[in-house]
Amino acid sequence: MTIDLTPALVQHSQHLLNSFKAFTNQDLIDRTSSLDVQARNLFEAKFVIVSHNTDQDPIFNYGNQAALDLWDFDWTQFTKLPSRLSAEPLAQIHRDRLFQEVRVQGYITNYRSVRISRAGKRFWVENATIWTVTDPTGTFLGQAATFSKWTPIVNPN
């Protein structure tokens, strides 16, 4: 799939990249190219990156192609999905506490949890980093997560 690199999407990609760098002192991708190329490279990365907004029930506002493939969504569907629905109901309580912790600390690493795709496929997210996303003025824009390892959960039936 290709994505329309609107100015808003390019800007959001920069918020993701800059916030990640500020909290972890690492870059998610090479940052030497133009902002448009960085946005494209982030979207096409082989690792997952997702973010959600600041709504009371946060909605995903970004998912790169790896995330869209993993969760079985297209861009339009994914960016309408409350992020809590990416977890099973029992995992949502733990997830909510975790995001409060991220809000206080700025980021966490080595996160592991079960997630579920639109098609009902369950998988372990492993060694994820979750961080607070801000704009250059420090305004809270939401939270994001990245991981490169996930393991399908196979039903024994």
C-alpha positions as CSV (number, residue, x, y, z in Angstrom):
1,M,0.0,0.0,0.0
2,T,1.1,3.5,-0.6
3,I,0.2,6.4,1.7
4,D,-0.5,10.0,0.9
5,L,2.2,11.9,2.6
6,T,0.2,14.9,3.6
7,P,1.9,17.8,5.4
8,A,0.0,16.7,8.6
9,L,1.4,13.1,8.3
10,V,4.9,14.3,7.7
11,Q,4.6,16.6,10.7
12,H,3.2,13.7,12.9
13,S,6.1,11.5,11.7
14,Q,8.5,14.2,13.0
15,H,6.7,14.3,16.3
16,L,7.1,10.5,16.6
17,L,10.7,10.6,15.7
18,N,11.7,13.6,17.7
19,S,9.8,12.4,20.9
20,F,11.4,9.0,20.6
21,K,14.8,10.5,20.3
22,A,14.2,12.9,23.2
23,F,13.2,10.1,25.6
24,T,15.5,7.3,24.5
25,N,18.4,9.1,22.9
26,Q,18.1,6.8,19.9
27,D,16.7,7.3,16.4
28,L,14.1,5.0,15.0
29,I,15.3,5.5,11.4
30,D,18.1,7.4,9.6
31,R,17.4,11.1,10.0
32,T,19.7,12.5,7.4
33,S,17.2,12.6,4.5
34,S,14.3,15.1,3.9
35,L,11.3,15.1,6.1
36,D,9.2,13.6,3.4
37,V,11.7,10.7,2.9
38,Q,11.8,10.2,6.7
39,A,8.0,9.9,6.8
40,R,8.0,7.4,3.9
41,N,10.8,5.4,5.5
42,L,9.0,5.3,8.8
43,F,5.8,4.1,7.1
44,E,7.7,1.4,5.2
45,A,9.9,0.3,8.1
46,K,10.0,-3.5,8.8
47,F,9.2,-2.8,12.5
48,V,5.9,-1.8,13.9
49,I,5.1,1.8,15.0
50,V,1.7,3.0,16.1
51,S,0.4,6.0,18.0
52,H,-2.8,7.2,19.5
53,N,-4.2,10.6,20.2
54,T,-5.3,12.2,23.5
55,D,-9.0,11.5,23.3
56,Q,-10.7,10.2,26.5
57,D,-10.8,6.9,24.6
58,P,-7.7,7.3,22.5
59,I,-7.9,6.5,18.8
60,F,-5.0,5.3,16.7
61,N,-3.7,8.2,14.6
62,Y,-0.8,6.4,13.1
63,G,0.2,2.9,12.1
64,N,2.9,2.1,9.6
65,Q,2.5,-0.6,7.0
66,A,4.0,-3.3,9.3
67,A,1.3,-2.4,11.9
68,L,-1.5,-2.3,9.4
69,D,-0.5,-5.8,8.1
70,L,-0.1,-7.2,11.6
71,W,-3.6,-5.9,12.8
72,D,-5.3,-6.7,9.4
73,F,-6.5,-3.1,8.8
74,D,-6.1,-0.5,6.1
75,W,-5.1,3.1,7.1
76,T,-8.7,4.5,7.1
77,Q,-9.9,1.6,9.3
78,F,-7.0,1.7,11.7
79,T,-7.1,5.4,12.3
80,K,-10.7,5.1,13.4
81,L,-10.0,2.3,15.9
82,P,-9.8,3.0,19.7
83,S,-6.4,1.8,20.6
84,R,-7.8,-0.2,23.6
85,L,-9.5,-2.5,21.1
86,S,-6.1,-3.8,20.0
87,A,-5.9,-5.6,23.3
88,E,-8.3,-8.3,24.6
89,P,-10.7,-7.1,27.3
90,L,-8.7,-8.6,30.2
91,A,-5.5,-7.0,28.9
92,Q,-7.1,-3.6,28.6
93,I,-6.9,-2.9,32.4
94,H,-3.1,-3.7,32.4
95,R,-2.7,-1.6,29.2
96,D,-4.5,1.4,30.8
97,R,-2.2,1.3,33.9
98,L,0.8,1.0,31.6
99,F,-0.1,4.1,29.6
100,Q,-0.5,6.1,32.8
101,E,3.0,5.0,33.8
102,V,4.3,6.1,30.4
103,R,2.6,9.5,30.8
104,V,4.4,10.0,34.1
105,Q,7.9,8.6,33.2
106,G,7.9,9.5,29.5
107,Y,8.7,6.1,28.2
108,I,9.2,2.4,29.1
109,T,11.0,-0.5,27.4
110,N,10.8,-4.2,27.3
111,Y,7.0,-4.2,27.3
112,R,5.3,-7.5,26.5
113,S,1.6,-8.2,26.0
114,V,-1.0,-10.1,24.0
115,R,-2.7,-8.2,21.2
116,I,-5.5,-9.2,18.8
117,S,-6.0,-8.4,15.1
118,R,-9.2,-7.4,13.4
119,A,-9.4,-11.0,12.1
120,G,-9.1,-12.4,15.7
121,K,-5.5,-13.5,15.4
122,R,-3.8,-13.3,18.8
123,F,-0.1,-12.5,19.1
124,W,2.5,-11.5,21.6
125,V,4.1,-8.1,21.3
126,E,7.6,-8.5,22.6
127,N,10.3,-6.0,23.8
128,A,8.2,-3.0,22.9
129,T,9.1,0.6,23.7
130,I,6.2,2.9,24.5
131,W,6.7,6.7,24.8
132,T,5.0,10.0,25.1
133,V,4.6,12.0,21.9
134,T,4.9,15.7,22.2
135,D,5.3,18.6,19.8
136,P,8.3,21.0,19.9
137,T,6.7,23.1,22.6
138,G,6.2,20.0,24.8
139,T,2.5,19.8,24.3
140,F,1.2,16.3,24.9
141,L,0.0,14.7,21.6
142,G,-0.5,11.1,22.7
143,Q,1.6,8.0,23.0
144,A,3.3,5.7,20.6
145,A,4.8,2.2,20.6
146,T,7.3,0.4,18.5
147,F,8.5,-3.2,18.4
148,S,10.1,-5.5,15.9
149,K,9.2,-8.8,17.4
150,W,5.8,-10.4,17.6
151,T,4.9,-14.0,18.0
152,P,1.6,-15.6,16.8
153,I,-0.4,-17.4,19.5
154,V,-1.6,-20.7,18.0
155,N,-4.7,-22.2,19.5
156,P,-4.0,-25.9,20.5
157,N,-7.4,-27.0,19.1
